Amino acid sequence: MVVPRCRWLHDTTAALTRKDAANDDGAGSVFQDRLVTDAPHSDRSPHLDSKTHLMTAKKGLAEAVNHWYSTNMTHTTEFPSSVNARSLLLPYTLILLGSMLAIQAVIALAGGEITLLAGVLTAVVGAGILLWVWRNYRQLTHVRFGLAIAHAIAFAAVTTSFNLHAALHTMSLSSGGADLESAAQVMLAGPWFGATLLMSGAWGLGLLIHLIGSILGRGWED
């Protein structure tokens, strides 16, 4: 029994020796890997070093571009969300045109004379325009050139209706026996002068100033 027990002891010692050697080899490889990973920057491959610098430069450039875009380009898009201009301005235009046609009908029924009733109705239309702009001011500022367009629509509807009526009335007077020059003098001597030339000139100047200011503001008047 002495011989087998010695052989068993010998085999066990050899196995433990091989296991310790394997552990030492594994630890050595891990240690070598750590040495390679933690090697100084100067010991690395030049190709790897240049690639690292290139990736760092690309990342820095992307961050710089994103920062510039967020601070400059997004400023022009910080305006409120857009509004449907057609649903906002089309009813306003149609109602205004209908109102001015009604006023011109009142003038025509009075024999082509601008009476006190026609003047009062025109003033009511002007007050209605101001009230509509006041009630829809916030939505108009959400439409580029919204206020300027509403102003131009009002100017075109009011002044064009009076100017066209004045032209038709002048031609009717000239066809009734008086020459065109005499009919024009009659028109300019009465209330038609203020309703046509005077109103068109004064209001047109105000509209021009408004348009220039709107253009300078790039269409936004918030």
C-alpha positions, 0 to 999 in steps of 0.5 A: 500500500505504500507504493500506490499512495506515493504514486497518488501523491506524485500525481496530485503534486504534478497536477497542482504544479501544472495548474499553477503554471497555467495560472501564472501564464494567464496572469502574465498574458493579462499583465502584458495586455495591460502594459500594451493598453497603458503604453505611453502615447509615444509608443503607439502606432503613428497610423493609430495616432493620426486616426485618433486626431482626425476623429477628434477634429471631426467631432469638434467641427460637428459640435462647432457647426451645431452650436453656430446653427442653434445660435444663428439659424434657429433665430429666424424660425422662432416666430410663432407657428404659421396661420392659414392666411386664406381663411384669415384674409379671404373673408375679410376681403370679401366682406370689405368688397361687399361693404364698399359695393353697398356704399357705392350703390347708396351714392348711385341712388343719390344721383352720384352725389356723396351724401352725409349717409355715404360719408357715415357709412364709409366711416363705419367701414373704416372703424370696422377695419380697425376693429377687425385688425385689433381683434385679429392682430395676433394672428396677423403677426403670425402671417408674414407681411400679414398686417401690410397685406390687410392694410393694402387690401383695405386701401385697394378696396376703398380707394378703388371703389371711389375712383372707379365710381368717380370715373364712371360718373364723369363719363356719364356726365360727359355723355349727357351733354357736357364735355369731359373737361367740364364734367371733370371740373364738376367732380373735382369741385365737389366731395368727389375730390376728397373721396378720390384724389385726397384720400388716395394720396394721403392713404397711399403715402401711409401705406407706402411707409407701412410697407417699407417698415414691414420690408425692413422687418422682413415681414414680421411685425410682432 
